[in-house]
Amino acid sequence: MGRILAVDLGTRRVGLAVTDPLRMIASPLRWLTFAGEGPLAGQLLRLSAELGVDRAVVGLPLHEDGAESPGCAPARRLARRLQDGGLEAVLWDERYSSLEAEEALREMGVKRRGGRVDPVAAAVILRDYLRSL
């Protein structure tokens, strides 16, 4: 059983989080600059091989009412590219993950700069996914 990688796909940055080898703890990892689904999929597949990841959870940015937002299509395409590359990919409702991440950072006194919220949002997505298992 490998680790799980979470992906919070944005228009400029992509937040990443990963589990421990036992899949119990979700930790923010880093952020990447978004340069298109193809290059990103390649980066994620290489990173997954390095970290021993066998599943990716890709955040699906639904509207508050559950309807799909414009960001859902790129998330679906990315998940498909990861699957085509041999990595199991799961789409996961990411509603409120960025808000929760911003609130957590604010409570810790961390200023919102330079993509700090993106990996934390990915960790929120991953935590919620782990709770569903």
ABEGO torsion letter per residue (X at the ends): XBBBBBBBBBAABBBBBBBBAAGABBBBABBBBBAEAAAAAAAAAAAAAAAGBABBBBBBBBBAAGBBBAAAAAAAAAAAAAAAAGBBBBBBBABGAAAAAAAAAAAAGBBBBGGAAAAAAAAAAAAAAAAAX
